[in-house]
Amino acid sequence: MTTTATPETSPSPSAPRRERLVLLSLWLMVFASSSQVMIVVPIMPRIGEALEIPEALYGSLISGFAAALALFALIIGPVSDRIGRRRVLLLGTGALTVILALHVFAVSYPALLALRILAGAGAGVLSGAAVSYVGDYFPYSRRGWANGVVMTGFAFGQILAIPLGTLLADARGFQAPFVAFAAPMVVAFALILLAVPQPDVRLETAPLRAAEALRGYLELLRDRVIAGAAVTYFLMFGATSTLFVYYPTWLETQLHARPRDIAAMFAIGGVIGVLSGPIAGRVSDRVGRKPVLISACVGFFALSLALPYTVREVFSAHVAFCVAMVLYAARLSPLQALLTALAPEQKRGRLLSLTVAVGQLGSAAGAAAVGPLYAWSGYATNTALTAAAMALAGLVVWRVLPEPARDVA
């Protein structure tokens, strides 16, 4: 076990500075990693045109990435419980830097699909470890806020990287944004190497074997609460895919939106997300995770049903997207904070990796389902599927998930 102090165990005058460096490092990692995922959606029409991909196959680039992320998140969860989150963060940022740079060679659909699968594997290494690190380093009473701050990296990706990436793809080819995202990932690797300590938490000491890892996941899923959290993740991430994968395509084909309209939409929505994430986290720190989660599920349900019938021009498309960003923030930060309290610290990486993997399987399933549905009957079918998933997610949160005490470890 390491002996590096954390704010929970040994406060010191240098703790606030170290805390800021930790948050900055994790924020930049989330910014770079999430941006290279999100850019696929707004530039999907450019990819389809350049590689002559049928619309029904667009979702495969999302589902391939998500499936690989799920698999590697499951693999890395027990590893991070044994070797510590810091080493895993270094491994993931280093690998993803190289993979993103290799996107310059994505000159065909099979090549791009293979690289997106590899990128999913790299993101899978990072996904569970990042949230687990917040759980290791910050006390539970501040994890909603800390997660909200880190996850604004996602929203800043919409403000800066996604609009610029959309315009860059339009001017220089769809490969350019992916290659560009390798630069901030290098910086994230350097910051984690220099500024992020391994928290002083108990690490798993059991032998690292595949059978033991599988048994550990099955033991977690036998817990009704953890199984409910996994189902919630599956439904919420699946709903995100079913709502957004074909949203830019629908806007371009039905409302004649231009690439700069899509870029502006992501930028404005990102600003809303930056403001909403920490606020949602702080509210959940004060009033509890479940009220915020249930309210977000209800709001997302209503938005999904109304969207195809109320969005009639580019302005209303922007408004709907901004509302979706508020609701996304209200789901993500409280749910991640709640999850960190559902397992002991030496099993936290396994739990977070399990739920992230299940969530990505939901994202893959949603992306795979909506392609044929969109081609067959249009976007309204996609939003109806989203509404059904969010209604069921809200029911699971209400009936199954607990409200942990504020002073839980």
N, C-alpha and C positions, 0 to 999 in steps of 0.2 A: 504493500500500500504506500502511496506517496504521502508526503507530509506538507505539501503546499497548503497554506492557509487560505480560507475563503472568508467572505464577509459574514458567514453564519458562525464560524468557529473562532476567529481571531481578528476582530476589527483592529485596524491600525490607521495612522494618518495617510498611508499610501493606498488604502482600500478604495476610496472613491476614484482615484486615478486609474487603478488597475481595473476597476469595474467598468469605467468608460472605455478602456482599451478592449476589454472582453466584448462589450456590446458592439463596439465598432468593428471588430474582427468578424464576429458572427453576422452582423448586419451586412457587411460587404460580401461575405460568402453567400448569404441569402439573395442579395441583389444580383450577383453574377449568375448564380445557379438558376434562380427563378426566371431571370430575364431570358436566358437561352431556351427555357421551356415555353414561356409565354409568346415569344416572337413567332413561333410556328403558326399560331392562330391568325394574327393579322396578315401575315404574308402568304397564307395558304393559297390564295388565288395566284400569286406570283410563282410559287413552287409548281402548282398544277400546270400553268402555262409553259414554264421553262422545261419541265420534264415530261409534259404530255400525260399527266396522271388523270384518270377519270375522277369525277367528283366523289363517286361512291368509295374511292380508296383514300380520300384525304384523311379520314379518321385513323387509318392504319399507322400513320406517322405518330399520332398521339398514343394509340393503344400499344404499339411496339415499345415506345419509350416507357410508358407506364408499367407494362408487364416486366420489363427488365429492372426498373426501379424497385418494384415489389419484391422480385426474387432476391436482389442484392441487399435490400433492406433487411430481409429475413436472415440472410447469411451473416451480415455484419452486426446484427443486434447482440448475439451472444459474444461475439469477438470484442465489441466495445465494453461489455460488462467485465470482460477478463483483462484487457490491456489498457482500458481507459479511453475516454472520449477524445482526448487531445490527439492521440496517435491516429485515430480513425479520421478526424477532421483533416489532418495533414495528408493522409493517404487519399482521401476523396478529392480535396482541392487540387493536389498534384495531378491525379489521373484525369480529372475533368479538364484541366488546362490543356493537356496534350490532345485529348479527344476533340475539343472544340477547335483547336488549330487545324486538325485533320479534315474539318468540314470543307476546306478549300478543294478537296478531291471529290466532293459530292456532285458528280456530273451525270448521274443517272438515278432513277427511282430506287433500284436495289442498293446502290452505294449510299444514298441518303438514308434509306431505311436502316441499313446496317450501322451507320454512324449514330443515328438517333437511338438505336438499341444500346450501343456502347455508352452514349451519353446518359441514358437511363440507368445503366449499371453504375456509372460514376456518381450520379445524383442519389442513387440508392444508398451508397456508402455514406453520404452526407446527411440524408434526410432525418433519420431517427437520431443520429448522434448530436445534431445541432440542438434539437429540443431537449434531449436528455442532458446535454451540458447545462442548459439553463436550469433544469431541475436539480442538477448536482451543485451548481454554484450559488443560486439565489434561494432565500427562504420562501416557503409556499405563499406567504402573505404578500410577496412582491413578484411572484412569477407571472401573474397576469400582465402586469406592467412591463416586465422584462421581455416576455414573449411579444407583447404588442410593439415594443421598440424594435426588436430584432426583425419582426415581420413587416415593418415599414420598408425594409429592403425590397420586398415584393412590390409594394406600391410605388417606390421610387423607380423601380424598373419600368413601370407603366408611364411614369412622368418623363423620364429621360431616355432609358434604353430602348423601350418599345417604339415610341414615336420616331426616334432617330434611326433605329434599326429598320423600321418600316420604310422610311424614306431612303435609307442606304440600300435596302434590298431592291427598291424600285429603280435606283440609279446605277448600282454596281452589281446587281445579281443577288439572288437569295442567299448564297453562301456567305456573303460579306458580314452580316450581323453575327453569325455564329463564330466566325473567326475573331471578330472584334471583341466578343465577350471573353475570350481567353485572357485578355489583358487584365481586367479587374480580378479575374480568378487567380492570376499570379500574385497580385497584391494581397489578396485574401490569404493565400498560402504563406507569404512572408510575414504578415501580421500574426497569424496563428502561431507560426514558428517562434516569433520573438516576444509576443505579448500575452498569449493565452496559456495559463498554467493547467496542470492536471489537478482538479479539485480533490480535496482530502475526503474521499468517500470510500466505503467498503467496496472492494472489487470481488468478482466471482472467483473462487479458487477451484471449482470442479474442473475436471479434464475437459478440454475443448474437443468434443467429438460430435459428429453429425447426428448420431442417434440420441445423444444427450440433449443437443440443441432442439431437435424435433420434439423430444419428450417435454422439454421445458415449455415450448410453445403450446403443446397440447394441455399441459397443466394450467397455463394461463387461461386458455379458452374454456376450461371447465368452470372457471369462475364466472358466474352469471353477469356480474358488473362489467368485467373485462370483455366478455363476449358482446355485451350490449354496446360498449365503447367501440369495438371493432365494427359492428354492424353500422353504427352511426357514421364512422369514418367512411365506410364503403358507400353508403347512401349519399353523404354530403359531397364527396369527391366525384361520384358518378353523376350527381346532379349538376356539378360545375361543368363537366364535359358535355352533357346533353344540352345545356343551355348555350355554351359559348363556342364550341368547336366550329359550328356553322354560322355563327352570328355575323362575322364580317362578310362571309360569302353571301348570306341572305341580304345584307345591307347593300352590297355592291350590285347584286343581280336584280333585286326588287325595288330598292330605293335609289339606285344609281349613285351610291356613295363612292367617293374617290379615295385613293390611298392616303392623301393628306387628311381627309375626314376621319378615316380610321385611326391614323396617328394621333390626331387631336383628341379623339374620344378616349384613347388609352391614357394620354397625358392628363386630361382633366379628371378622369376616373382615378388615376394614380394619386393626384393631389388629395382627393376625397379619401382614398385609402390611407394615406399618410396621416391625415388628421384623425381618422376613425379608429385605427388600430390601437394606439396607446389609450385612447379614451375608452374603447370597449374593454380593454384589459383592466383599467383602473375601476371602471364601473363594476366589473365582475369581481374584482378584489373586495369591493365594498358590499355589494348586494348579493353576491353569490354567482356561481357559474351557470346554474340551471335557468334562472329567469332570463338571462341574456341569451343563452342558447335557444331556448324555446321561442322567444320573441323573434330571433333571427330566422328560425325555421318557418314560422308563420309568415313573416314578411317575404321570404324567398318564394314560398308557395304562392302567395298572392301575386307577386311580380311575374312569376313564370306563366301563370294563367292569363294575365292581362297583356303581356308584352307583344305578342304577334298581332293583337287587335288595336293596340293604342299607339304603337310606333309606326308613324306614317311619313316621317321625314327625318332628316339627319339630326335636327335639334332634339326631337323626342327620343331618338336612339341614344344620344349622349346622356339625356336625363335618366333613362332607364339603366344605362350602364353605371352611372354614378350611384344610383340607389343600390344596384347589385354589389358595388364595392363596399358600401356601408354594411350591408348584410353579410358579405363575405368576412369582413373584419370582425363583426359581432359573433360569427361562428368560430373563427379560427383561434384567436387568442384565448378565450375562455376554455375551449375544449382542450387545447394543448396544456394549459395550466392544470386543469382537472386531471388529465391523464398522468401527470407527474406524481400525483398523490395516490395512485391506485396500486402501486407495487413498491416494495422496499428498494432502496437505492442501488443495491447490487444486482437488481433485476430490471432496473429502470430502462436501460438500453434495449433489452429484449422486448419489453412492453411497448416502448415507443416505436421500435422497428416493426413490431407486429402490426400495430395500428396503422402506421404509415404504409406498410406493404398492402394491407387490406384496402386502405384508401386508394392506393394506386391501382389495385385490381378493379376497384369501382370506377376509377377514371378510365381505365382501359376498356372495361365493359361498356361504359357509357359512350365512349368515342367510337367503338366498334358498332354499337347498335344504331347510332344516329345517322351514320352514313347511308345505309340502305333506306332508312326511314325518310331522310331528307330527300333522297332521289325519288322515292316512291310517292310521298304525300306532302312534302313541304315542311317548313320550319315549325308550324303550329303543332305537329306531332312531337317534335323534339321538346318543345316547352311543356306539353302535357305530361310527357314522361318525367321531366324535371319536377313538376309540381307533385306528382305522385311520390317520387323519391323523397322530397322534402317533407311531405306530410307524414310519411312513415318514420323519417328520422326524428321529427319532433315528438312523435308518440314514444319512440324508444328512449329519448332523453327524459321525457316526463315520467315514464313508468319504470325505467331500469337504472339510470345513472344516479349516483348519490350526490350529495352536496358535502364535500369533505370539510372538516373543521379548518379554521384559518391558520392554526398553529401546527398543522401536520408537517412532517419532515419533507 
